[in-house]
């Protein structure tokens, strides 16, 4: 494992470089493309369909810590269990009542935050299907004291632990929905599903996209992980929650400075027809696979420090309201 504090610039192992495909990850992601299109799978899907599939396989064989592997195995065992049968009679709730019941159930079933939004087919990966009307986005908080040690066995184990908790939360909520007669499809990380969860989470009120490519939430900063449940139960959509994180990122340089491979750029870039914060995939992924998943950027993000996000969000909100 590479020491991120070392003076010498990071150089990927030749055995890792040999696994790179001819087509770059940035190209697959649509960097520089002016036209909108659905995202193409680039990592964390079935490796057999990925240009970077060999690199993904190398990571799981060589780049994971024992503690993370333990949580991942437990997660896979949990997902192997059959879902509860679909109840023969569907609950007859109004959309408002259904949304309230779903959110309450989610919070009782291991989620820390929950949001609801109509499923936009623009969020579905190319080659995948998500034939549901609604997506319930779930968030589970991470322990910042572990996250801030990234890249380390401690941080990777915590990340995998929370991915497991998110998966359990999603499967439990899907089971709850099925018990009330409504079909539901759960998904949790780290393996990607049919839908991009970050844009869904933004629309569901989870916060704003940060310069480091992860969400910034007004309660947890970037110290949380996502899961989701798709369903056709009629619900009520949340509203996006913009509280000034985007403007904050424009002037903050913390993640750009701590990134050991300069993958985080100071300006937004055009990706599949949208100007957005974008992390250079080809620079990031090599360090990522050799350093237990990295995570330096979100661990060092000012928003992630325990107790900081609510105060900072409130301060920026007051500042914005004063300008009106």
Secondary structure, 3 states (H helix, E strand, C coil): CCCCCCCCCCCCCHHHHCCCCCCCHHHHHCECCCCCCCCCCCCCCCHHHCCCHHHHHHHHHHCCCHHHHHHHHHHHHHHCCCCCCCCCCCCCCCHHHHHHHHHHHHHHCCCCEEEEEECCHHHECCCCCCCCCEEEEEEEECCHHHHCCCCCHHHHHHHHHHHHHHHHHHHHHHHHHHHCCCCEEEEECCCCCCECHHHHHHHCCCCEECCCCCEEECCCECCEEEEEEEECCCCCCCCCCCCCHHHHHHHCCHHHHHCCCCCECCCCEEECCEEECCECHHHHHHHHHHCCCCCHHHHHCHHHCCCHHHHHHHHHHHHHHHHC
